[in-house]
């Protein structure tokens, strides 16, 4: 009853047909369905998301604390895949991608990226933040991975920052924590591990803001973790 009382929808006559009277038209050729492998989906999906986030953020690239471990190494590899996709789209003449990459890198219209490593050197900045507990192997792995991707890679020792933080704690509490291997408790051990990780993240955000400034560019960097 309610529907019958509703006002009628106006009809607009348009000279348009969904089909054609020409029976000679053949259907379009069939296409085989293409499926990405799980490895391609893992690489391409996050890589496209990273690029979309970067181009909308108004920043000039990424900053990644690269530890030499699996987690940060995987993130670096995804940015490397992103650079490969950007170069591929640029070579295919994708105008939107070319406009975005020129804006992000601060280059003029003559710039078209042709080498993913060269592009990574412009937009991916990594840093190995060592302490006395870091190993030579992780330092080397981080450096090799950054070189393979083409990232702008730095190395720094943050023992001074850790020591300063522990000195503040000792001055407040009158006690200095120790690692478990040196006789400390589980709580001390966890606290000492966490202070290193937290200081690395603080330094990462500081460098993400000041690294472009030190190199004469204006756009900050997005921090990846």
N, C-alpha and C positions, 0 to 999 in steps of 0.2 A: 504494500500500500504506500509506504514512504517513497519507494522508487518511482511509482507511477505519478506521484505528485511533484517530483523534482522537475525543474525546467529542462526543456529539451536542449541537447547540445547542438549548437549551430553547425550546419554542414557547409563545407566550403568545397566547391567543385574545382578540381585542378586538372589540367590537361597533362596527365602523367600516368604511365603504366608501369607496373612492376615487371611485366613480361613483354615480350615482343611478338609481333605477328609474323616475323620472319622465321619460318620453321627451318631455314637452312643453317641457322646459327648452331654451331657445335658446342657442347659443354667444354669448359676449360680443362686442360690436362691435369691429371691427378699429380699430387706431390707426395713423396714419401715423408712420413712423420720422422722428425729428427729428435732424438733424445740425447741430452748431455749425459756424460758419465757422472757418477757420484763425485768423483774428484773434480770435474769441471764445474759442477754445481757449487761445491764448497769453495772453489776459487773465484768463480765469476759473480756469484750472488753477493757476497760481502764486498768484493771489489767494486761492483757497480754502486752499492750503497755508499761506500767510502767516497767515491767520486761525486755522487749526488750531494752528499752532506758537505763536502769540501767546496763545491762550486756555489752552494747556497749560503755558506757561512761568511763569505767576505774575507776569509783569511788567505794566507799565502802558502799553506802547506801543512805538513804534519811534523810533530816532534815525538820521537819514540825512545824511551829508555830501553836500550837493547842489552839484555843481560847475558846473552849466549845460551839461554834456555829455550825450551820448546814454546812457551807461551808468547813471549815477545818476538821470537823468531817467526812464529806463524803469522803474527800481525804484520811483520815486515814483509813476509812473502806475499801477503794479500795486497799490500800497497804496490809491490813489484808487479803483481798481476794487473792491478788497476792501471799502472803506467803502460803496460803492454796493450791493454784494451784502448786506452786513450790514443796511443800512437796508431793503432789499427784504424780507429774511426777517423782520425785526422787524415790518414793516407787515403781513406775512402771519400774524403771531401765533406765530412759531416760539419756543416757550418756552425752549429751550436757548440759542438765540442771544441772546435778551433777557437771560437770566440771566448769560451770559458777558460781554455788553457792559456791563452794569451793574457787574459785579465789576471788570472791567478799568478802567473809567473812574471807579470809586469813587462811582457814583450810586445813589440808592435805587430802589425799585420803581416810582416814578412816572416814571422816565426811560425814554423810548422814542425812539431817534434817528429823526428824520424828514428830516434834511438831511445828505447825505454830506459836505459841506464842514464842517458843524458837528462831525460825528463825527471827521473827519480832524484838525481843530484840537485835539481832545482826545488823540489817540493817535499822530499823526505829527509829529515834531519834526525840522526840518531846519536846516542851517547852511551858509552859503557861507563857506569859509575862504580868504581872499584872500592873495596875496603880491604883490610888486612886478611879478611876471610875469603876473599875472591880467589879463584884459581886461574892459573895461566891458560888452562884449556878453555874456560868460558870466555876469557878475554879474546883469545884467538878465534873462537867460533863466531863471536859477535863481529869482529873485524872482517872475517872472511865473508860472512853473510852480507854485511853492509857493502862490501866491495862488489860482490856478485850482483846485487840489486842495483848498485850505483848510488846508494845513499851518501849524503854528506855526513861523515861519521866523526865523532869526537870521543876522547877518553879522558877521564878525570878521576882523581882519588878523593873520596869524601871522608876519610878517616878524621880529618880535622873537625868536620861538622859533628860527627858522632862523638868524638872526645869532648867537644864543647857542650853538647847536650847532656852527656853523662856527668860532666862537672857541675852543671846546674842542678841536676837531680841529687848529686852527692852533697852539694851545699845545702839543699833544702831538707834532705832526709838523714844526712849524716852517715849514709852507707852507700857503697858502690856495688852495683850488681855485677855478677860474673856469669859466664857461660857454664853450662852444665859440665862440660869437659874439664872446667877449671874449678869444679866444686860447687857451682851455683845450683839453685833450685830450678824446677820446671818453670815457675813464674818468672824468675830472672832470665832464664834462657829465652822464653817467649818474648819478653820485653826487649831484650837486646836484638833479637831478630827483627822485631817490628820497627824499632827505631831506625834501623838501616833502610827498610823498605819505605817508611814514611818520609824520611829525609830525601830519599831519591825522588819521590813524587813531588815534594816541595821544590826541589831543584829543577825538576822537569818543567813545572809551570813557570818558574822564574826564567829559565832559558827559553821557553816558548815565547815569552814576551820580549826578552832582551836580545836574543840571537839575531833576529832580523834588524833590530836597531843597531847592533854592533857592525852589521854588514851593509848598512846603508839602505835598507828597505823599510817600508812602512807597515806592511801587513804582518800581524802576529801569526802564530802557528797553533793548530789544534793538537792537544796532547793525546796520544794514544797509549793504552796500557794493556 
